[in-house]
Amino acid sequence: MQATVATYSPETRSGTVLLDDGSQLSFDADAFDHSGLRMLRLGQRVVMRVVDGRVTAINHIALPLD
């Protein structure tokens, strides 16, 4: 699933993304830590894995989730 970063806190490594349908999902440090990224920026496109409405992994759109 793809989305756009709406908020990101480097201190907590968590934030929110906007889905293409306009709905918003939160992600926590565990999801971010799976990425291997050092930061996210507002407006950045990402790909993510969502299980039962919870973001379990998030990454830059050009990089794999695993």
Distance bins in CASP14 RR format, pairs under 12 A and 6 or more apart:
PFRMAT RR
TARGET T0000
AUTHOR 0000-0000-0000
RMODE 2
METHOD distances of the structure
MODEL  1
1 17 0 0 0 0 1 0 0 0 0 0 0
1 18 0 0 0 0 0 1 0 0 0 0 0
1 19 1 0 0 1 0 0 0 0 0 0 0
1 20 0 0 0 0 1 0 0 0 0 0 0
1 21 0 0 0 0 0 1 0 0 0 0 0
1 23 0 0 0 0 0 1 0 0 0 0 0
1 25 0 0 0 0 1 0 0 0 0 0 0
1 27 0 0 0 0 0 1 0 0 0 0 0
1 45 0 0 0 0 0 1 0 0 0 0 0
1 46 0 0 0 0 1 0 0 0 0 0 0
1 47 1 0 0 1 0 0 0 0 0 0 0
1 48 1 0 1 0 0 0 0 0 0 0 0
1 49 1 0 0 1 0 0 0 0 0 0 0
1 50 1 0 1 0 0 0 0 0 0 0 0
1 51 0 0 0 0 0 1 0 0 0 0 0
1 53 0 0 0 0 0 1 0 0 0 0 0
1 55 0 0 0 0 1 0 0 0 0 0 0
1 56 0 0 0 0 0 1 0 0 0 0 0
1 57 0 0 0 0 0 1 0 0 0 0 0
1 58 0 0 0 0 1 0 0 0 0 0 0
1 59 0 0 0 0 0 1 0 0 0 0 0
1 61 0 0 0 0 0 1 0 0 0 0 0
1 65 0 0 0 0 0 1 0 0 0 0 0
2 17 0 0 0 0 1 0 0 0 0 0 0
2 18 0 0 0 0 0 1 0 0 0 0 0
2 19 0 0 0 0 1 0 0 0 0 0 0
2 20 1 0 0 1 0 0 0 0 0 0 0
2 21 0 0 0 0 0 1 0 0 0 0 0
2 25 0 0 0 0 0 1 0 0 0 0 0
2 44 0 0 0 0 0 1 0 0 0 0 0
2 45 1 0 0 1 0 0 0 0 0 0 0
2 46 1 0 0 1 0 0 0 0 0 0 0
2 47 1 0 1 0 0 0 0 0 0 0 0
2 48 1 0 0 1 0 0 0 0 0 0 0
2 49 0 0 0 0 0 1 0 0 0 0 0
2 50 0 0 0 0 0 1 0 0 0 0 0
2 58 0 0 0 0 0 1 0 0 0 0 0
2 59 0 0 0 0 0 1 0 0 0 0 0
2 60 0 0 0 0 0 1 0 0 0 0 0
2 61 1 0 0 1 0 0 0 0 0 0 0
2 62 0 0 0 0 0 1 0 0 0 0 0
2 65 0 0 0 0 0 1 0 0 0 0 0
3 15 0 0 0 0 0 1 0 0 0 0 0
3 16 0 0 0 0 1 0 0 0 0 0 0
3 17 1 1 0 0 0 0 0 0 0 0 0
3 18 1 0 1 0 0 0 0 0 0 0 0
3 19 1 0 1 0 0 0 0 0 0 0 0
3 20 1 0 0 1 0 0 0 0 0 0 0
3 21 0 0 0 0 1 0 0 0 0 0 0
3 22 0 0 0 0 1 0 0 0 0 0 0
3 23 0 0 0 0 1 0 0 0 0 0 0
3 24 0 0 0 0 1 0 0 0 0 0 0
3 25 1 0 0 1 0 0 0 0 0 0 0
3 26 0 0 0 0 0 1 0 0 0 0 0
3 27 0 0 0 0 1 0 0 0 0 0 0
3 31 0 0 0 0 0 1 0 0 0 0 0
3 40 0 0 0 0 0 1 0 0 0 0 0
3 43 0 0 0 0 1 0 0 0 0 0 0
3 44 0 0 0 0 1 0 0 0 0 0 0
3 45 1 0 0 1 0 0 0 0 0 0 0
3 46 1 0 1 0 0 0 0 0 0 0 0
3 47 0 0 0 0 1 0 0 0 0 0 0
3 48 1 0 0 1 0 0 0 0 0 0 0
3 49 0 0 0 0 0 1 0 0 0 0 0
3 50 0 0 0 0 1 0 0 0 0 0 0
3 55 0 0 0 0 1 0 0 0 0 0 0
3 58 0 0 0 0 1 0 0 0 0 0 0
3 59 0 0 0 0 0 1 0 0 0 0 0
3 60 0 0 0 0 0 1 0 0 0 0 0
3 61 0 0 0 0 1 0 0 0 0 0 0
4 16 0 0 0 0 1 0 0 0 0 0 0
4 17 1 0 0 1 0 0 0 0 0 0 0
4 18 1 0 1 0 0 0 0 0 0 0 0
4 19 0 0 0 0 1 0 0 0 0 0 0
4 20 0 0 0 0 1 0 0 0 0 0 0
4 21 0 0 0 0 0 1 0 0 0 0 0
4 22 0 0 0 0 1 0 0 0 0 0 0
4 23 0 0 0 0 0 1 0 0 0 0 0
4 24 0 0 0 0 0 1 0 0 0 0 0
4 25 0 0 0 0 0 1 0 0 0 0 0
4 40 0 0 0 0 0 1 0 0 0 0 0
4 41 0 0 0 0 0 1 0 0 0 0 0
4 42 0 0 0 0 1 0 0 0 0 0 0
4 43 1 0 1 0 0 0 0 0 0 0 0
4 44 1 0 0 1 0 0 0 0 0 0 0
4 45 1 0 1 0 0 0 0 0 0 0 0
4 46 1 0 0 1 0 0 0 0 0 0 0
4 47 0 0 0 0 0 1 0 0 0 0 0
4 48 0 0 0 0 0 1 0 0 0 0 0
4 58 0 0 0 0 0 1 0 0 0 0 0
4 61 0 0 0 0 1 0 0 0 0 0 0
5 14 0 0 0 0 0 1 0 0 0 0 0
5 15 1 0 0 1 0 0 0 0 0 0 0
5 16 1 0 0 1 0 0 0 0 0 0 0
5 17 1 0 1 0 0 0 0 0 0 0 0
5 18 0 0 0 0 1 0 0 0 0 0 0
5 19 0 0 0 0 0 1 0 0 0 0 0
5 24 0 0 0 0 0 1 0 0 0 0 0
5 25 0 0 0 0 0 1 0 0 0 0 0
5 26 0 0 0 0 0 1 0 0 0 0 0
5 27 0 0 0 0 1 0 0 0 0 0 0
5 32 0 0 0 0 0 1 0 0 0 0 0
5 35 0 0 0 0 0 1 0 0 0 0 0
5 37 0 0 0 0 0 1 0 0 0 0 0
5 39 0 0 0 0 0 1 0 0 0 0 0
5 40 1 0 1 0 0 0 0 0 0 0 0
5 41 1 0 0 1 0 0 0 0 0 0 0
5 42 1 0 1 0 0 0 0 0 0 0 0
5 43 1 0 1 0 0 0 0 0 0 0 0
5 44 1 0 1 0 0 0 0 0 0 0 0
5 45 1 0 0 1 0 0 0 0 0 0 0
5 46 1 0 0 1 0 0 0 0 0 0 0
5 47 0 0 0 0 0 1 0 0 0 0 0
5 48 0 0 0 0 0 1 0 0 0 0 0
5 55 0 0 0 0 0 1 0 0 0 0 0
5 58 0 0 0 0 1 0 0 0 0 0 0
5 59 0 0 0 0 0 1 0 0 0 0 0
5 60 0 0 0 0 0 1 0 0 0 0 0
5 61 0 0 0 0 0 1 0 0 0 0 0
6 14 0 0 0 0 0 1 0 0 0 0 0
6 15 1 0 0 1 0 0 0 0 0 0 0
6 16 1 0 1 0 0 0 0 0 0 0 0
6 17 1 0 1 0 0 0 0 0 0 0 0
6 18 1 0 1 0 0 0 0 0 0 0 0
6 19 0 0 0 0 0 1 0 0 0 0 0
6 22 0 0 0 0 1 0 0 0 0 0 0
6 23 0 0 0 0 0 1 0 0 0 0 0
6 24 1 0 0 1 0 0 0 0 0 0 0
6 25 0 0 0 0 1 0 0 0 0 0 0
6 26 0 0 0 0 1 0 0 0 0 0 0
6 27 0 0 0 0 0 1 0 0 0 0 0
6 40 0 0 0 0 0 1 0 0 0 0 0
6 41 0 0 0 0 0 1 0 0 0 0 0
6 42 1 0 0 1 0 0 0 0 0 0 0
6 43 1 0 0 1 0 0 0 0 0 0 0
6 44 0 0 0 0 0 1 0 0 0 0 0
6 45 0 0 0 0 0 1 0 0 0 0 0
6 46 0 0 0 0 0 1 0 0 0 0 0
7 14 0 0 0 0 1 0 0 0 0 0 0
7 15 1 0 1 0 0 0 0 0 0 0 0
7 16 1 0 1 0 0 0 0 0 0 0 0
7 17 0 0 0 0 1 0 0 0 0 0 0
7 18 0 0 0 0 1 0 0 0 0 0 0
7 24 0 0 0 0 1 0 0 0 0 0 0
7 25 0 0 0 0 0 1 0 0 0 0 0
7 26 0 0 0 0 1 0 0 0 0 0 0
7 27 0 0 0 0 1 0 0 0 0 0 0
7 40 0 0 0 0 1 0 0 0 0 0 0
7 41 0 0 0 0 0 1 0 0 0 0 0
7 42 1 0 0 1 0 0 0 0 0 0 0
7 43 0 0 0 0 0 1 0 0 0 0 0
7 44 0 0 0 0 0 1 0 0 0 0 0
8 14 1 0 0 1 0 0 0 0 0 0 0
8 15 1 0 1 0 0 0 0 0 0 0 0
8 16 0 0 0 0 1 0 0 0 0 0 0
8 17 0 0 0 0 1 0 0 0 0 0 0
8 26 0 0 0 0 0 1 0 0 0 0 0
8 27 0 0 0 0 1 0 0 0 0 0 0
8 28 0 0 0 0 0 1 0 0 0 0 0
8 29 0 0 0 0 0 1 0 0 0 0 0
8 31 0 0 0 0 0 1 0 0 0 0 0
8 32 0 0 0 0 1 0 0 0 0 0 0
8 35 0 0 0 0 0 1 0 0 0 0 0
8 37 0 0 0 0 0 1 0 0 0 0 0
8 38 0 0 0 0 0 1 0 0 0 0 0
8 39 1 0 0 1 0 0 0 0 0 0 0
8 40 1 0 1 0 0 0 0 0 0 0 0
8 41 1 0 0 1 0 0 0 0 0 0 0
8 42 1 0 0 1 0 0 0 0 0 0 0
8 43 0 0 0 0 1 0 0 0 0 0 0
8 44 0 0 0 0 1 0 0 0 0 0 0
8 46 0 0 0 0 0 1 0 0 0 0 0
8 58 0 0 0 0 1 0 0 0 0 0 0
9 15 1 0 0 1 0 0 0 0 0 0 0
9 16 0 0 0 0 1 0 0 0 0 0 0
9 26 0 0 0 0 0 1 0 0 0 0 0
9 27 0 0 0 0 0 1 0 0 0 0 0
9 28 0 0 0 0 0 1 0 0 0 0 0
9 29 0 0 0 0 1 0 0 0 0 0 0
9 32 0 0 0 0 1 0 0 0 0 0 0
9 39 0 0 0 0 0 1 0 0 0 0 0
9 40 0 0 0 0 1 0 0 0 0 0 0
9 42 0 0 0 0 0 1 0 0 0 0 0
10 29 0 0 0 0 0 1 0 0 0 0 0
10 32 0 0 0 0 1 0 0 0 0 0 0
10 37 0 0 0 0 0 1 0 0 0 0 0
10 38 0 0 0 0 1 0 0 0 0 0 0
10 39 1 0 1 0 0 0 0 0 0 0 0
10 40 0 0 0 0 1 0 0 0 0 0 0
10 41 0 0 0 0 0 1 0 0 0 0 0
10 42 0 0 0 0 0 1 0 0 0 0 0
11 29 0 0 0 0 1 0 0 0 0 0 0
11 32 0 0 0 0 0 1 0 0 0 0 0
11 39 0 0 0 0 0 1 0 0 0 0 0
12 26 0 0 0 0 0 1 0 0 0 0 0
12 27 0 0 0 0 0 1 0 0 0 0 0
12 28 0 0 0 0 1 0 0 0 0 0 0
12 29 1 0 0 1 0 0 0 0 0 0 0
12 30 0 0 0 0 0 1 0 0 0 0 0
12 31 0 0 0 0 0 1 0 0 0 0 0
12 32 0 0 0 0 1 0 0 0 0 0 0
12 33 0 0 0 0 0 1 0 0 0 0 0
13 27 0 0 0 0 1 0 0 0 0 0 0
13 28 1 0 0 1 0 0 0 0 0 0 0
13 29 1 0 1 0 0 0 0 0 0 0 0
13 30 0 0 0 0 1 0 0 0 0 0 0
13 31 0 0 0 0 1 0 0 0 0 0 0
13 32 1 0 1 0 0 0 0 0 0 0 0
13 33 1 0 0 1 0 0 0 0 0 0 0
13 34 0 0 0 0 0 1 0 0 0 0 0
13 35 0 0 0 0 1 0 0 0 0 0 0
13 36 0 0 0 0 0 1 0 0 0 0 0
13 37 0 0 0 0 1 0 0 0 0 0 0
13 38 0 0 0 0 1 0 0 0 0 0 0
13 39 0 0 0 0 1 0 0 0 0 0 0
13 40 0 0 0 0 1 0 0 0 0 0 0
13 58 0 0 0 0 0 1 0 0 0 0 0
14 25 0 0 0 0 0 1 0 0 0 0 0
14 26 1 0 0 1 0 0 0 0 0 0 0
14 27 1 0 0 1 0 0 0 0 0 0 0
14 28 1 0 1 0 0 0 0 0 0 0 0
14 29 1 0 1 0 0 0 0 0 0 0 0
14 30 0 0 0 0 1 0 0 0 0 0 0
14 31 0 0 0 0 1 0 0 0 0 0 0
14 32 1 0 0 1 0 0 0 0 0 0 0
14 33 0 0 0 0 0 1 0 0 0 0 0
14 40 0 0 0 0 0 1 0 0 0 0 0
14 55 0 0 0 0 1 0 0 0 0 0 0
14 58 0 0 0 0 0 1 0 0 0 0 0
15 24 0 0 0 0 1 0 0 0 0 0 0
15 25 0 0 0 0 1 0 0 0 0 0 0
15 26 1 0 0 1 0 0 0 0 0 0 0
15 27 1 0 1 0 0 0 0 0 0 0 0
15 28 1 0 0 1 0 0 0 0 0 0 0
15 29 0 0 0 0 1 0 0 0 0 0 0
15 31 0 0 0 0 1 0 0 0 0 0 0
15 32 0 0 0 0 1 0 0 0 0 0 0
15 39 0 0 0 0 0 1 0 0 0 0 0
15 40 0 0 0 0 1 0 0 0 0 0 0
15 42 0 0 0 0 0 1 0 0 0 0 0
15 44 0 0 0 0 0 1 0 0 0 0 0
15 46 0 0 0 0 0 1 0 0 0 0 0
15 48 0 0 0 0 0 1 0 0 0 0 0
15 55 0 0 0 0 1 0 0 0 0 0 0
15 58 0 0 0 0 1 0 0 0 0 0 0
16 22 0 0 0 0 0 1 0 0 0 0 0
16 23 0 0 0 0 0 1 0 0 0 0 0
16 24 1 0 1 0 0 0 0 0 0 0 0
16 25 1 0 0 1 0 0 0 0 0 0 0
16 26 1 0 1 0 0 0 0 0 0 0 0
16 27 1 0 0 1 0 0 0 0 0 0 0
16 28 0 0 0 0 0 1 0 0 0 0 0
16 31 0 0 0 0 0 1 0 0 0 0 0
16 32 0 0 0 0 0 1 0 0 0 0 0
16 40 0 0 0 0 0 1 0 0 0 0 0
16 42 0 0 0 0 0 1 0 0 0 0 0
16 43 0 0 0 0 0 1 0 0 0 0 0
16 46 0 0 0 0 0 1 0 0 0 0 0
16 48 0 0 0 0 0 1 0 0 0 0 0
16 55 0 0 0 0 1 0 0 0 0 0 0
16 58 0 0 0 0 0 1 0 0 0 0 0
17 23 0 0 0 0 1 0 0 0 0 0 0
17 24 1 0 0 1 0 0 0 0 0 0 0
17 25 1 0 1 0 0 0 0 0 0 0 0
17 26 0 0 0 0 1 0 0 0 0 0 0
17 27 1 0 0 1 0 0 0 0 0 0 0
17 31 0 0 0 0 1 0 0 0 0 0 0
17 32 0 0 0 0 0 1 0 0 0 0 0
17 40 0 0 0 0 1 0 0 0 0 0 0
17 42 0 0 0 0 0 1 0 0 0 0 0
17 43 0 0 0 0 1 0 0 0 0 0 0
17 44 0 0 0 0 1 0 0 0 0 0 0
17 45 0 0 0 0 1 0 0 0 0 0 0
17 46 1 0 0 1 0 0 0 0 0 0 0
17 47 0 0 0 0 0 1 0 0 0 0 0
17 48 1 0 0 1 0 0 0 0 0 0 0
17 50 0 0 0 0 1 0 0 0 0 0 0
17 55 1 0 0 1 0 0 0 0 0 0 0
17 58 1 0 0 1 0 0 0 0 0 0 0
17 59 0 0 0 0 0 1 0 0 0 0 0
17 61 0 0 0 0 0 1 0 0 0 0 0
18 24 1 0 1 0 0 0 0 0 0 0 0
18 25 0 0 0 0 1 0 0 0 0 0 0
18 26 0 0 0 0 0 1 0 0 0 0 0
18 27 0 0 0 0 0 1 0 0 0 0 0
18 42 0 0 0 0 0 1 0 0 0 0 0
18 43 0 0 0 0 1 0 0 0 0 0 0
18 44 0 0 0 0 0 1 0 0 0 0 0
18 45 0 0 0 0 0 1 0 0 0 0 0
18 46 0 0 0 0 0 1 0 0 0 0 0
18 48 0 0 0 0 0 1 0 0 0 0 0
19 25 1 0 0 1 0 0 0 0 0 0 0
19 26 0 0 0 0 0 1 0 0 0 0 0
19 45 0 0 0 0 0 1 0 0 0 0 0
19 46 0 0 0 0 0 1 0 0 0 0 0
19 47 0 0 0 0 0 1 0 0 0 0 0
19 48 0 0 0 0 1 0 0 0 0 0 0
19 50 0 0 0 0 1 0 0 0 0 0 0
19 53 0 0 0 0 0 1 0 0 0 0 0
19 55 0 0 0 0 0 1 0 0 0 0 0
20 45 0 0 0 0 0 1 0 0 0 0 0
20 46 0 0 0 0 0 1 0 0 0 0 0
23 50 0 0 0 0 0 1 0 0 0 0 0
23 53 0 0 0 0 0 1 0 0 0 0 0
24 53 0 0 0 0 0 1 0 0 0 0 0
24 55 0 0 0 0 0 1 0 0 0 0 0
25 31 0 0 0 0 1 0 0 0 0 0 0
25 46 0 0 0 0 0 1 0 0 0 0 0
25 48 1 0 0 1 0 0 0 0 0 0 0
25 49 0 0 0 0 0 1 0 0 0 0 0
25 50 1 0 0 1 0 0 0 0 0 0 0
25 51 0 0 0 0 0 1 0 0 0 0 0
25 52 0 0 0 0 0 1 0 0 0 0 0
25 53 1 0 0 1 0 0 0 0 0 0 0
25 54 0 0 0 0 1 0 0 0 0 0 0
25 55 1 0 1 0 0 0 0 0 0 0 0
25 56 0 0 0 0 0 1 0 0 0 0 0
25 58 0 0 0 0 1 0 0 0 0 0 0
26 32 0 0 0 0 0 1 0 0 0 0 0
26 48 0 0 0 0 0 1 0 0 0 0 0
26 50 0 0 0 0 0 1 0 0 0 0 0
26 53 0 0 0 0 1 0 0 0 0 0 0
26 54 0 0 0 0 1 0 0 0 0 0 0
26 55 1 0 0 1 0 0 0 0 0 0 0
26 58 0 0 0 0 0 1 0 0 0 0 0
27 33 0 0 0 0 0 1 0 0 0 0 0
27 34 0 0 0 0 1 0 0 0 0 0 0
27 35 0 0 0 0 1 0 0 0 0 0 0
27 37 0 0 0 0 0 1 0 0 0 0 0
27 40 0 0 0 0 1 0 0 0 0 0 0
27 46 0 0 0 0 1 0 0 0 0 0 0
27 48 1 0 0 1 0 0 0 0 0 0 0
27 49 0 0 0 0 0 1 0 0 0 0 0
27 50 0 0 0 0 1 0 0 0 0 0 0
27 53 0 0 0 0 0 1 0 0 0 0 0
27 54 0 0 0 0 1 0 0 0 0 0 0
27 55 1 1 0 0 0 0 0 0 0 0 0
27 56 0 0 0 0 1 0 0 0 0 0 0
27 57 0 0 0 0 1 0 0 0 0 0 0
27 58 1 0 1 0 0 0 0 0 0 0 0
27 59 0 0 0 0 0 1 0 0 0 0 0
28 34 0 0 0 0 0 1 0 0 0 0 0
28 48 0 0 0 0 0 1 0 0 0 0 0
28 54 0 0 0 0 1 0 0 0 0 0 0
28 55 1 0 0 1 0 0 0 0 0 0 0
28 56 0 0 0 0 1 0 0 0 0 0 0
28 57 0 0 0 0 0 1 0 0 0 0 0
28 58 0 0 0 0 1 0 0 0 0 0 0
29 35 0 0 0 0 0 1 0 0 0 0 0
29 55 0 0 0 0 0 1 0 0 0 0 0
29 58 0 0 0 0 0 1 0 0 0 0 0
30 49 0 0 0 0 0 1 0 0 0 0 0
30 51 0 0 0 0 0 1 0 0 0 0 0
30 54 0 0 0 0 1 0 0 0 0 0 0
30 55 0 0 0 0 1 0 0 0 0 0 0
30 56 1 0 0 1 0 0 0 0 0 0 0
30 57 0 0 0 0 1 0 0 0 0 0 0
30 58 0 0 0 0 1 0 0 0 0 0 0
31 37 0 0 0 0 0 1 0 0 0 0 0
31 40 0 0 0 0 0 1 0 0 0 0 0
31 46 0 0 0 0 0 1 0 0 0 0 0
31 47 0 0 0 0 0 1 0 0 0 0 0
31 48 1 0 0 1 0 0 0 0 0 0 0
31 49 0 0 0 0 1 0 0 0 0 0 0
31 50 0 0 0 0 1 0 0 0 0 0 0
31 51 0 0 0 0 0 1 0 0 0 0 0
31 53 0 0 0 0 0 1 0 0 0 0 0
31 54 0 0 0 0 1 0 0 0 0 0 0
31 55 1 0 1 0 0 0 0 0 0 0 0
31 56 1 0 1 0 0 0 0 0 0 0 0
31 57 1 0 1 0 0 0 0 0 0 0 0
31 58 1 0 1 0 0 0 0 0 0 0 0
31 59 0 0 0 0 1 0 0 0 0 0 0
31 65 0 0 0 0 0 1 0 0 0 0 0
32 38 0 0 0 0 0 1 0 0 0 0 0
32 39 0 0 0 0 1 0 0 0 0 0 0
32 40 1 0 0 1 0 0 0 0 0 0 0
32 46 0 0 0 0 0 1 0 0 0 0 0
32 48 0 0 0 0 0 1 0 0 0 0 0
32 55 0 0 0 0 1 0 0 0 0 0 0
32 56 0 0 0 0 0 1 0 0 0 0 0
32 57 0 0 0 0 1 0 0 0 0 0 0
32 58 1 0 0 1 0 0 0 0 0 0 0
32 59 0 0 0 0 1 0 0 0 0 0 0
32 60 0 0 0 0 0 1 0 0 0 0 0
33 55 0 0 0 0 0 1 0 0 0 0 0
33 56 0 0 0 0 0 1 0 0 0 0 0
33 57 0 0 0 0 1 0 0 0 0 0 0
33 58 0 0 0 0 1 0 0 0 0 0 0
33 59 0 0 0 0 0 1 0 0 0 0 0
34 46 0 0 0 0 0 1 0 0 0 0 0
34 47 0 0 0 0 0 1 0 0 0 0 0
34 48 0 0 0 0 1 0 0 0 0 0 0
34 49 0 0 0 0 1 0 0 0 0 0 0
34 55 0 0 0 0 1 0 0 0 0 0 0
34 56 1 0 0 1 0 0 0 0 0 0 0
34 57 1 0 1 0 0 0 0 0 0 0 0
34 58 1 0 0 1 0 0 0 0 0 0 0
34 59 1 0 0 1 0 0 0 0 0 0 0
34 63 0 0 0 0 0 1 0 0 0 0 0
34 64 0 0 0 0 0 1 0 0 0 0 0
34 65 1 0 0 1 0 0 0 0 0 0 0
34 66 0 0 0 0 1 0 0 0 0 0 0
35 44 0 0 0 0 0 1 0 0 0 0 0
35 46 0 0 0 0 1 0 0 0 0 0 0
35 47 0 0 0 0 1 0 0 0 0 0 0
35 48 0 0 0 0 1 0 0 0 0 0 0
35 49 0 0 0 0 0 1 0 0 0 0 0
35 55 0 0 0 0 0 1 0 0 0 0 0
35 56 0 0 0 0 0 1 0 0 0 0 0
35 57 1 0 0 1 0 0 0 0 0 0 0
35 58 1 0 1 0 0 0 0 0 0 0 0
35 59 1 0 1 0 0 0 0 0 0 0 0
35 60 1 0 0 1 0 0 0 0 0 0 0
35 61 0 0 0 0 0 1 0 0 0 0 0
35 63 1 0 0 1 0 0 0 0 0 0 0
35 64 0 0 0 0 0 1 0 0 0 0 0
35 65 0 0 0 0 1 0 0 0 0 0 0
35 66 0 0 0 0 0 1 0 0 0 0 0
36 57 0 0 0 0 0 1 0 0 0 0 0
36 58 0 0 0 0 0 1 0 0 0 0 0
36 59 1 0 0 1 0 0 0 0 0 0 0
36 60 0 0 0 0 1 0 0 0 0 0 0
36 63 0 0 0 0 1 0 0 0 0 0 0
36 64 0 0 0 0 0 1 0 0 0 0 0
36 65 0 0 0 0 0 1 0 0 0 0 0
36 66 0 0 0 0 0 1 0 0 0 0 0
37 44 0 0 0 0 1 0 0 0 0 0 0
37 46 0 0 0 0 1 0 0 0 0 0 0
37 47 0 0 0 0 0 1 0 0 0 0 0
37 57 0 0 0 0 0 1 0 0 0 0 0
37 58 0 0 0 0 1 0 0 0 0 0 0
37 59 1 0 0 1 0 0 0 0 0 0 0
37 60 1 0 0 1 0 0 0 0 0 0 0
37 61 0 0 0 0 0 1 0 0 0 0 0
37 62 0 0 0 0 0 1 0 0 0 0 0
37 63 0 0 0 0 1 0 0 0 0 0 0
37 65 0 0 0 0 0 1 0 0 0 0 0
38 60 0 0 0 0 0 1 0 0 0 0 0
39 60 0 0 0 0 0 1 0 0 0 0 0
40 46 1 0 0 1 0 0 0 0 0 0 0
40 48 0 0 0 0 0 1 0 0 0 0 0
40 58 1 0 0 1 0 0 0 0 0 0 0
40 59 0 0 0 0 1 0 0 0 0 0 0
40 60 0 0 0 0 1 0 0 0 0 0 0
40 61 0 0 0 0 0 1 0 0 0 0 0
41 60 0 0 0 0 0 1 0 0 0 0 0
43 60 0 0 0 0 0 1 0 0 0 0 0
43 61 0 0 0 0 0 1 0 0 0 0 0
44 58 0 0 0 0 0 1 0 0 0 0 0
44 59 0 0 0 0 0 1 0 0 0 0 0
44 60 1 0 0 1 0 0 0 0 0 0 0
44 61 0 0 0 0 1 0 0 0 0 0 0
44 62 0 0 0 0 0 1 0 0 0 0 0
44 63 0 0 0 0 0 1 0 0 0 0 0
45 58 0 0 0 0 0 1 0 0 0 0 0
45 59 0 0 0 0 0 1 0 0 0 0 0
45 60 1 0 0 1 0 0 0 0 0 0 0
45 61 1 0 1 0 0 0 0 0 0 0 0
45 62 0 0 0 0 1 0 0 0 0 0 0
45 63 0 0 0 0 0 1 0 0 0 0 0
46 55 0 0 0 0 1 0 0 0 0 0 0
46 57 0 0 0 0 0 1 0 0 0 0 0
46 58 1 0 1 0 0 0 0 0 0 0 0
46 59 1 0 0 1 0 0 0 0 0 0 0
46 60 1 0 0 1 0 0 0 0 0 0 0
46 61 1 0 1 0 0 0 0 0 0 0 0
46 62 0 0 0 0 0 1 0 0 0 0 0
46 63 0 0 0 0 1 0 0 0 0 0 0
46 65 0 0 0 0 1 0 0 0 0 0 0
47 55 0 0 0 0 0 1 0 0 0 0 0
47 57 0 0 0 0 1 0 0 0 0 0 0
47 58 1 0 0 1 0 0 0 0 0 0 0
47 59 1 0 1 0 0 0 0 0 0 0 0
47 60 1 0 0 1 0 0 0 0 0 0 0
47 61 1 0 1 0 0 0 0 0 0 0 0
47 62 0 0 0 0 1 0 0 0 0 0 0
47 63 1 0 0 1 0 0 0 0 0 0 0
47 64 0 0 0 0 1 0 0 0 0 0 0
47 65 1 0 0 1 0 0 0 0 0 0 0
47 66 0 0 0 0 0 1 0 0 0 0 0
48 54 0 0 0 0 0 1 0 0 0 0 0
48 55 1 0 1 0 0 0 0 0 0 0 0
48 56 1 0 0 1 0 0 0 0 0 0 0
48 57 1 0 0 1 0 0 0 0 0 0 0
48 58 1 0 1 0 0 0 0 0 0 0 0
48 59 1 0 0 1 0 0 0 0 0 0 0
48 60 0 0 0 0 0 1 0 0 0 0 0
48 61 0 0 0 0 1 0 0 0 0 0 0
48 63 0 0 0 0 0 1 0 0 0 0 0
48 64 0 0 0 0 0 1 0 0 0 0 0
48 65 1 0 0 1 0 0 0 0 0 0 0
49 55 1 0 0 1 0 0 0 0 0 0 0
49 56 1 0 1 0 0 0 0 0 0 0 0
49 57 1 0 1 0 0 0 0 0 0 0 0
49 58 1 0 0 1 0 0 0 0 0 0 0
49 59 0 0 0 0 1 0 0 0 0 0 0
49 64 0 0 0 0 0 1 0 0 0 0 0
49 65 1 0 1 0 0 0 0 0 0 0 0
49 66 0 0 0 0 1 0 0 0 0 0 0
50 56 1 0 0 1 0 0 0 0 0 0 0
50 57 0 0 0 0 1 0 0 0 0 0 0
50 58 0 0 0 0 1 0 0 0 0 0 0
50 65 0 0 0 0 0 1 0 0 0 0 0
51 57 0 0 0 0 1 0 0 0 0 0 0
51 65 0 0 0 0 0 1 0 0 0 0 0
55 65 0 0 0 0 0 1 0 0 0 0 0
56 65 0 0 0 0 1 0 0 0 0 0 0
56 66 0 0 0 0 0 1 0 0 0 0 0
57 63 0 0 0 0 0 1 0 0 0 0 0
57 64 0 0 0 0 1 0 0 0 0 0 0
57 65 1 0 1 0 0 0 0 0 0 0 0
57 66 1 0 0 1 0 0 0 0 0 0 0
58 65 0 0 0 0 1 0 0 0 0 0 0
59 65 1 0 1 0 0 0 0 0 0 0 0
59 66 0 0 0 0 1 0 0 0 0 0 0
END
